[in-house]
Amino acid sequence: MKGRGSVSAWCIDHPIATVLLTFALVLLGVIAFPRLPVAPLPEAEFPTIQVNAQLPGASPETMASSVATPLEVQFS
């Protein structure tokens, strides 16, 4: 199989060239990595809404059951 050698056979026959090629590929990867256009932490904006509800004289439990819960259901 002299004429149709595989890549692995070539690498076994030429170990120095294989090591140099591996180092060259690693070096190119290290050089190219900082040039990638992808941010490590992408910026994402999530839609938010702020609601201020008042019910004078109501207890916290009443506000939660009568005001906050229906508003949460409506806006979700």
C-alpha distances in whole Angstrom, upper triangle without the diagonal:
4,6,5,6,9,12,13,10,12,15,15,14,16,19,22,21,20,24,25,24,25,29,29,28,31,33,33,33,37,38,37,39,43,42,41,44,45,48,47,50,51,55,56,59,61,64,67,71,74,77,80,82,86,88,91,92,89,88,84,84,85,83,80,81,83,81,78,76,77,76,73,73,74,71,68
4,6,6,10,12,13,10,10,14,14,12,14,18,20,19,19,22,23,22,24,27,27,27,30,32,31,33,35,36,36,38,42,41,41,44,44,47,47,50,51,55,56,60,61,65,68,71,74,77,81,83,86,89,92,93,90,89,85,85,87,84,81,82,84,83,79,78,79,77,74,74,75,72,69
4,6,10,12,14,12,11,15,16,14,16,19,21,19,20,23,24,22,24,27,27,26,30,31,31,32,35,36,35,37,41,40,39,42,43,46,46,50,50,53,55,58,60,63,66,70,73,76,79,82,85,88,91,92,90,88,85,84,86,84,80,81,83,81,78,77,78,76,73,73,73,71,68
4,7,10,12,10,10,14,15,14,16,19,21,19,18,22,23,21,23,26,26,25,28,30,29,30,33,34,33,35,39,38,37,40,41,44,44,47,47,51,52,55,57,60,63,67,70,73,76,79,82,85,88,89,86,85,81,81,82,80,77,78,80,78,75,73,74,73,69,69,70,67,64
4,7,8,6,7,10,11,10,12,15,18,16,15,19,20,18,20,23,23,22,25,27,27,28,31,32,31,33,37,36,36,39,39,42,42,45,45,49,50,54,56,59,62,65,68,72,75,77,81,83,86,88,85,83,79,79,81,79,75,77,79,77,73,72,73,72,68,68,69,66,63
4,5,5,6,9,10,11,12,14,17,15,14,17,19,16,17,21,21,20,22,25,24,25,28,29,29,30,34,33,33,36,36,39,38,41,42,46,47,51,52,55,58,62,65,68,71,74,77,80,83,84,81,79,76,75,77,75,72,73,75,73,70,68,69,68,65,64,65,63,60
4,5,5,6,9,10,10,12,14,12,10,14,15,13,13,17,17,16,19,21,21,21,24,26,25,26,30,30,29,32,33,36,35,38,39,43,44,48,50,53,56,59,62,65,69,71,75,77,80,81,79,77,73,73,75,73,70,71,73,71,67,66,67,66,62,63,64,61,58
4,5,5,6,9,10,10,14,12,10,13,15,13,13,17,18,17,19,22,22,22,25,27,26,27,31,31,31,34,34,36,35,39,40,43,45,49,50,54,56,60,63,66,69,71,75,77,80,81,78,77,73,73,75,72,69,71,73,71,67,66,67,66,63,63,64,61,58
4,5,5,6,9,10,14,13,11,14,16,15,16,19,20,19,22,24,24,25,28,29,29,30,34,34,34,37,37,40,39,42,43,47,49,52,54,57,60,64,66,70,73,75,78,81,84,85,82,81,77,76,78,76,73,74,76,75,71,70,71,70,66,66,68,65,62
4,5,5,6,9,11,10,9,12,14,12,14,17,17,17,20,22,22,23,26,27,27,29,32,32,32,35,36,39,38,41,43,46,48,52,53,57,60,63,66,69,72,75,78,81,84,85,82,81,77,77,79,77,73,75,77,75,71,70,72,70,67,67,68,65,62
4,5,5,6,9,8,6,9,11,10,11,14,15,15,17,19,20,21,23,25,25,26,30,30,30,34,34,36,35,39,40,44,46,50,51,55,57,61,64,67,70,73,76,79,81,83,80,78,74,74,76,74,71,72,75,73,69,68,69,68,64,65,66,63,60
4,6,6,9,10,8,11,13,13,13,16,18,18,20,22,23,24,26,28,28,29,33,33,33,37,37,39,38,42,43,47,49,52,54,58,60,64,66,70,73,75,78,81,84,85,82,80,76,76,78,76,73,74,77,75,71,70,72,70,67,67,68,66,63
4,6,9,9,9,12,14,14,15,18,19,19,21,23,24,25,27,29,30,31,35,35,35,39,39,42,41,44,45,49,51,55,57,60,63,67,69,72,75,78,81,84,87,88,85,83,80,79,82,79,76,78,80,78,74,73,75,73,70,70,71,69,66
4,6,6,6,9,10,11,12,15,15,17,18,20,21,23,25,26,27,28,32,32,33,36,37,39,38,42,43,47,49,53,55,58,61,65,67,71,74,76,80,82,85,86,84,82,78,78,80,78,75,77,79,77,73,72,74,72,69,69,70,67,64
4,6,5,6,9,10,10,12,14,15,17,18,20,21,23,24,26,27,30,31,31,35,35,37,36,40,42,45,48,51,53,57,59,63,65,69,72,74,78,80,83,84,81,80,76,76,78,76,73,74,77,75,71,70,72,70,67,67,69,66,63
4,5,5,6,9,10,11,12,14,15,16,18,20,21,22,24,26,29,29,30,34,35,37,36,39,41,45,47,51,53,57,59,63,65,69,72,74,77,80,83,84,82,80,76,76,78,76,73,75,77,75,71,71,72,70,67,68,69,66,63
4,5,5,6,8,10,10,12,14,15,16,18,20,21,22,24,27,27,28,32,33,35,34,38,40,43,46,49,51,55,58,61,64,67,70,73,76,79,82,83,81,79,75,76,78,75,72,74,76,74,70,70,71,69,66,67,68,64,62
4,5,5,6,9,10,11,12,14,15,17,18,20,21,22,26,26,27,30,31,33,32,36,37,41,43,47,49,53,55,59,61,65,68,70,74,76,79,80,78,76,72,73,75,72,69,71,73,71,67,67,68,66,63,64,65,62,59
4,5,5,6,9,10,11,12,14,15,16,18,20,21,24,25,26,30,30,32,31,34,36,40,42,46,48,52,54,58,60,64,66,69,72,75,78,79,76,75,71,71,73,71,68,70,72,70,66,66,67,65,62,63,64,61,58
4,5,5,6,9,10,10,12,14,15,16,18,20,23,23,24,28,29,31,30,34,36,39,42,46,48,51,54,58,60,64,66,69,72,75,78,79,77,75,71,72,74,71,69,71,73,70,67,66,68,66,62,63,64,61,59
4,5,5,6,9,10,10,12,14,15,16,18,21,22,22,26,27,29,29,32,34,37,40,43,46,49,52,56,58,62,64,67,71,74,76,78,75,74,70,70,72,70,67,69,71,68,65,64,66,63,60,61,62,59,56
4,5,5,6,9,10,11,12,14,15,16,20,21,21,25,25,27,26,30,31,35,37,41,43,47,49,53,56,59,62,65,68,71,73,75,72,71,67,67,69,67,64,66,68,65,62,61,63,61,58,58,59,56,54
4,5,5,6,9,10,10,12,14,15,18,19,20,24,25,26,25,29,31,34,37,41,43,47,49,53,55,59,61,64,67,70,73,74,72,70,66,67,69,66,64,66,68,65,62,61,63,61,58,59,60,56,54
4,5,5,6,9,10,10,12,14,17,17,18,22,23,25,25,29,30,34,36,40,43,46,49,52,55,58,61,64,67,70,73,74,72,71,67,68,69,67,64,66,68,65,62,62,63,61,58,59,59,56,54
4,5,5,6,9,10,10,12,15,16,16,20,21,23,23,26,28,31,34,37,40,43,46,50,52,56,58,61,65,68,70,72,69,68,64,65,67,64,61,63,65,62,59,58,60,58,55,55,56,53,51
4,5,5,6,9,10,10,14,15,15,19,20,21,20,24,26,29,32,36,38,42,44,48,50,54,56,59,63,65,68,69,67,66,62,62,64,62,59,61,63,60,57,57,58,56,53,54,55,51,49
4,5,5,6,9,10,12,13,15,19,20,21,21,24,26,29,32,36,39,42,45,48,50,54,57,60,63,66,68,70,68,66,63,64,65,63,60,62,64,61,58,58,59,57,54,55,56,52,50
4,5,5,6,8,11,11,12,16,18,20,20,23,25,28,31,34,37,41,43,47,49,53,56,59,62,65,68,69,67,66,62,63,65,62,59,61,63,60,57,57,58,56,53,54,54,51,49
4,5,5,6,9,10,10,14,15,17,17,20,22,25,28,31,34,38,40,44,46,50,53,56,59,62,64,66,64,63,59,59,61,58,56,58,60,57,53,53,55,52,49,50,51,48,45
4,6,5,8,10,11,15,15,16,16,19,21,24,27,31,34,37,40,43,45,49,52,55,58,61,63,65,63,61,58,59,60,58,55,57,59,57,53,53,54,52,49,50,51,48,46
4,6,7,8,10,13,15,16,17,20,22,25,28,31,34,38,40,44,46,50,52,55,59,62,64,66,64,63,59,60,62,59,56,59,60,57,54,54,56,53,50,52,52,48,47
4,6,5,7,10,12,14,15,18,19,22,25,29,32,35,38,41,44,47,50,53,57,60,62,64,62,61,57,58,60,57,55,57,58,55,52,52,53,50,48,49,49,46,44
4,5,6,9,10,11,11,15,16,20,23,26,29,32,35,39,41,44,47,50,54,57,59,61,59,58,54,55,56,53,51,53,55,52,49,49,50,47,45,46,46,43,41
4,6,8,9,10,10,14,15,18,21,25,28,31,33,37,39,43,46,49,52,55,57,59,57,56,53,54,55,52,50,53,54,51,48,48,49,47,44,46,46,42,41
4,6,9,10,12,15,16,18,21,25,28,31,34,37,40,43,46,49,53,56,58,60,58,58,54,55,56,53,51,54,55,52,48,49,50,47,44,46,46,42,41
4,6,8,10,13,13,16,19,22,25,28,31,35,37,41,44,47,50,54,56,58,56,55,52,53,54,51,49,51,52,49,46,46,47,44,42,43,43,39,38
4,7,10,12,11,13,16,19,22,25,28,32,34,38,41,44,48,51,54,56,54,53,50,51,52,48,46,49,50,47,43,44,44,42,39,40,40,37,35
4,6,9,8,11,13,17,20,23,26,29,32,36,39,42,45,48,51,53,51,50,47,47,49,45,43,45,47,44,40,40,41,39,36,37,37,34,32
4,5,5,8,11,15,18,21,24,27,30,33,36,39,43,46,48,50,48,47,44,45,46,43,41,43,44,41,38,38,40,37,34,36,36,32,31
4,6,9,12,16,18,22,24,28,30,33,36,39,42,45,48,50,47,46,43,44,45,42,40,42,44,41,38,38,39,37,34,35,36,32,31
4,6,9,13,15,19,20,24,26,30,32,35,39,42,44,46,44,43,39,40,42,39,36,39,40,37,34,34,36,33,30,32,33,29,27
4,6,10,13,16,18,22,25,28,31,34,37,41,43,45,43,42,39,40,41,38,36,38,39,36,33,33,34,31,29,30,31,27,25
4,7,10,13,15,19,21,25,28,31,34,38,40,42,40,40,36,38,39,35,33,36,37,34,30,31,32,29,27,28,28,25,24
4,6,10,12,16,19,22,25,28,32,35,38,40,38,37,34,35,36,33,31,33,34,31,27,28,29,26,23,25,25,21,20
4,7,9,13,15,19,22,25,29,32,35,37,35,35,32,33,33,30,28,30,31,28,25,25,26,23,21,23,22,18,18
4,6,10,13,16,20,22,26,29,32,34,32,32,29,30,30,27,25,27,27,24,21,22,22,19,17,19,18,15,14
4,7,10,14,17,20,23,26,30,32,30,30,27,28,28,25,23,25,25,22,19,20,20,17,15,17,16,12,12
4,7,10,13,16,20,23,26,28,26,27,24,25,25,21,20,22,22,19,16,17,18,14,13,15,14,11,11
4,7,10,13,17,20,23,25,23,24,21,23,22,19,18,20,19,16,14,15,15,11,11,14,12,9,11
4,7,10,13,17,19,22,21,21,19,20,20,16,16,18,18,14,12,15,15,11,11,15,13,11,13
4,6,10,13,16,19,17,18,16,18,17,13,14,16,15,11,10,12,12,9,10,13,12,10,13
4,7,10,13,16,15,16,14,17,15,12,13,15,14,10,10,13,14,11,12,15,14,13,16
4,7,10,13,11,13,12,14,12,9,11,13,11,7,8,12,12,9,12,15,14,14,17
4,6,9,9,11,11,13,11,8,11,13,11,9,10,14,14,12,15,18,17,17,20
4,6,6,9,10,12,9,7,11,12,10,8,11,14,14,13,16,18,18,19,22
4,6,9,11,13,11,10,14,15,13,12,14,17,18,17,20,22,22,23,25
4,7,10,12,10,10,13,14,13,13,15,18,19,19,21,23,24,25,27
4,7,8,6,6,10,11,10,10,12,15,16,16,18,20,21,22,24
4,5,5,6,9,10,10,11,12,14,16,17,18,20,22,23,24
4,5,5,6,9,10,10,10,12,15,15,16,18,20,20,22
4,5,5,6,8,10,10,11,13,15,15,17,19,20,21
4,5,5,6,7,9,10,12,13,15,16,18,19,20
4,6,5,5,6,8,10,11,12,14,15,17,18
4,6,6,5,6,9,10,10,12,14,15,16
4,6,6,6,8,10,11,11,13,15,16
4,6,7,7,9,11,12,13,15,16
4,6,6,6,9,10,11,12,14
4,6,5,6,9,10,11,12
4,5,5,6,9,10,11
4,5,5,6,9,10
4,5,5,6,8
4,5,5,6
4,6,5
4,6
4
